[in-house]
Amino acid sequence: MTSRGRCIAIERTLRGSQIDHSIAQSGLFQIVQPFSHQTLHERVVRAQTVKMIFVKNTMYFREYHESLRERIADGKLNLEVVIPAPNDLELMAVIVRRYDEFNSGHQLSESIVSSINVWLKGKIYDELPENSKEKLLLYLSNHNPLYSAYLFDREELWYVPYHCRMGRHGIPVLVYHNVSDELPVYRDILHIFQSSTRFDLANSLTLESKGKDAYSAVP
C-alpha cells in the first residue's frame, strides 16, 4: 500500500460530524497509519528545513544517511535534531521503560551515543563539505520526550505520541497543517529546542564512566 493509501484524511472521515469543525480549526489534517521511515523520508525530501525530536532513530539514519548527506551538501536541506542527553542517566532510566530491547538506562545511553557517533557524525557530518556542516545541527535535551516530532518548513508538523506497549507494532502519526504559535505542540517543540544544548558534531561523544557526567566531547 502506498503512503498516500495509508493516510486517513480527517476532513473526509469526519465530514458532517459535530467535531469536524473543531478538528479543522486545530490544524489536524491527517492521521498516517502506521509510521514508517519510508513515509518520513518521502516528506523530508520535499522540505528545505526540517526539525526532528526523537530518542535515537538509528534505523532511519542507517537507511537514509546518504540521501540526507547529499541533500545537505547540495544546499537543499537544513536539518536540526534534538535527542535526549545520554549523559543524563536519570532521564535514561525513565525513557528505557518504553523499550523491551534494553535492560537498563545505561544500555540506552550507549545506544544513543553510538547512533550519534556512527550515523549523524560519522556518515553524515564528517563527510560534508566544510561550508555545509552548519546545516546539520544536533541538540541534547534533558526533557523526557513524550513524543517524536518532525517539523517541515513550518508548513507541516508530524506528532507521534509515545505510549507504553509490549513489543513493536504500528503507531499513528498526527499530521498538522497551518502550523502557528497557536498550536500547543508547536510551542512545546520550540521550547524543547530553545532549552536544549547544542553539541558540536566536530567532536565525538565518549563514555567515561557511569556517573552523572558520563559522556564528554572528544575531538
C-alpha positions in Angstrom: 0.0 0.0 0.0 1.3 3.5 -0.9 2.0 6.1 1.8 -1.0 8.1 0.3 -3.1 5.0 0.8 -2.1 4.8 4.4 -3.3 8.3 5.1 -6.7 8.8 6.6 -7.9 12.3 5.7 -9.6 13.8 8.8 -11.7 16.0 6.7 -13.1 13.1 4.7 -13.5 10.7 7.7 -15.3 13.2 9.9 -17.2 15.3 7.4 -20.6 16.1 8.7 -19.9 15.3 12.3 -20.2 17.9 15.0 -16.5 17.7 15.8 -15.3 18.2 12.2 -15.1 22.0 12.5 -13.1 22.0 15.8 -10.6 19.4 14.4 -10.1 21.5 11.3 -9.5 24.6 13.4 -6.9 22.8 15.4 -4.9 22.2 12.2 -5.1 18.4 12.4 -5.2 17.3 8.8 -4.4 13.6 8.5 -3.6 10.6 10.5 -0.8 8.5 8.9 -1.1 4.9 9.9 1.4 3.4 10.6 4.5 5.5 10.9 7.3 4.3 8.6 10.8 5.5 7.7 10.0 5.5 4.0 6.9 7.7 4.5 9.0 10.1 6.7 11.8 10.3 4.2 9.3 11.0 1.3 8.3 14.1 3.3 11.8 15.1 4.3 13.0 15.3 0.7 10.2 17.8 -0.1 11.4 20.2 2.7 14.1 22.8 2.9 14.3 23.0 6.7 13.5 20.0 8.9 13.4 19.9 12.7 13.3 16.5 14.4 12.8 15.4 18.0 13.2 11.7 18.9 15.1 9.3 21.1 17.6 7.8 18.7 16.1 6.9 15.2 19.1 4.7 14.4 17.2 2.8 11.7 16.2 5.9 9.8 19.7 7.3 9.6 21.1 3.9 8.7 18.7 3.7 5.8 18.8 7.3 4.5 22.1 8.8 5.6 23.4 9.0 2.0 20.3 10.9 0.8 20.4 13.2 3.8 24.1 13.9 3.3 23.6 14.6 -0.4 20.7 17.0 0.2 22.6 18.9 2.9 25.8 19.1 0.8 23.7 20.4 -2.2 22.2 23.1 -0.2 18.7 21.5 -0.3 18.3 20.7 3.3 18.9 22.2 6.7 18.5 19.6 9.4 18.2 20.2 13.2 17.9 17.3 15.6 17.1 17.1 19.3 18.0 13.9 21.1 17.7 13.2 24.9 21.0 13.8 26.6 22.7 10.4 27.1 24.7 11.8 30.0 21.6 12.3 32.0 21.3 8.8 33.4 18.3 9.6 35.5 16.5 10.6 32.3 17.7 7.4 30.5 16.3 5.3 33.4 12.9 6.8 32.7 13.0 6.6 28.9 14.2 3.0 28.8 10.9 1.7 30.3 9.4 2.2 26.8 11.8 -0.3 25.3 12.0 -4.0 25.5 15.4 -4.4 23.8 17.3 -2.6 26.6 17.9 -3.9 30.1 19.0 -0.6 31.6 19.2 3.1 31.1 22.9 2.7 30.7 22.4 0.5 27.7 20.0 3.0 26.2 22.6 5.8 26.7 25.2 3.7 25.0 22.9 3.1 22.0 22.2 6.8 21.7 25.9 7.7 21.8 26.6 5.1 19.1 23.8 6.4 16.9 25.2 9.9 17.2 28.8 9.0 16.6 28.2 6.4 13.8 25.4 7.9 11.8 24.9 11.7 12.5 28.6 12.4 12.9 30.4 9.6 11.0 28.2 9.0 8.0 26.7 12.5 7.5 28.5 15.4 9.3 32.1 14.2 8.8 31.6 13.6 5.0 30.0 17.0 4.4 32.0 19.9 2.7 33.1 22.4 5.3 30.7 25.0 4.1 27.8 22.7 4.6 28.5 21.5 8.1 26.5 24.2 9.8 23.4 22.9 8.0 23.3 19.9 10.3 22.8 20.8 14.0 22.5 18.5 17.0 21.0 19.5 20.3 20.9 17.4 23.6 17.9 17.8 25.8 17.2 17.0 29.5 13.5 16.8 28.8 11.7 13.5 29.0 10.3 13.2 25.4 6.7 12.3 25.4 6.5 12.2 21.6 8.6 12.3 18.5 8.1 15.3 16.2 9.0 16.3 12.7 8.6 19.9 11.5 8.8 20.6 7.8 9.4 24.3 6.8 6.8 25.2 9.4 4.2 24.1 6.8 3.6 20.7 8.3 4.1 19.1 11.7 4.2 15.4 12.4 3.4 14.4 16.0 4.0 10.8 17.1 2.9 10.2 20.8 4.8 7.7 22.8 2.9 5.1 24.8 3.6 2.0 26.8 3.4 -1.1 24.6 4.6 -4.6 24.7 6.7 -5.5 21.7 6.6 -3.4 18.5 3.5 -2.5 16.5 2.4 0.3 14.2 1.8 3.7 15.8 -0.1 6.6 14.2 1.2 10.0 13.2 -0.9 13.1 13.7 -0.2 15.5 10.8 -0.9 19.2 11.4 -1.1 21.9 8.8 -1.5 25.6 9.4 1.4 25.4 11.9 1.4 28.6 14.0 2.2 29.8 17.6 -1.5 29.0 18.4 -0.7 25.3 18.2 0.4 24.0 21.6 2.5 21.2 20.2 4.4 23.7 18.0 5.1 25.9 21.1 6.3 22.9 23.0 8.7 21.9 20.2 10.1 25.4 20.1 10.6 25.3 23.9 12.5 22.0 23.7 14.8 23.3 21.0 15.4 26.6 22.9 16.1 24.8 26.2 18.4 22.2 24.7 22.2 22.4 24.5 23.9 22.4 21.1 26.5 19.6 20.7 29.3 20.2 18.2 29.4 17.3 15.8 33.1 18.0 15.1 33.6 16.1 18.3 32.6 12.6 19.3 30.6 11.6 22.4 32.7 9.3 24.6 31.6 7.2 27.6 33.9 7.9 30.5 32.0 6.4 33.5 28.5 5.6 34.8 28.4 8.8 36.8 26.3 11.9 36.2 28.7 13.3 33.7 29.2 10.0 31.9 30.0 11.5 28.5 32.3 14.1 27.2 33.2 15.6 23.8 36.4 14.3 22.3 37.8 16.0 19.2 
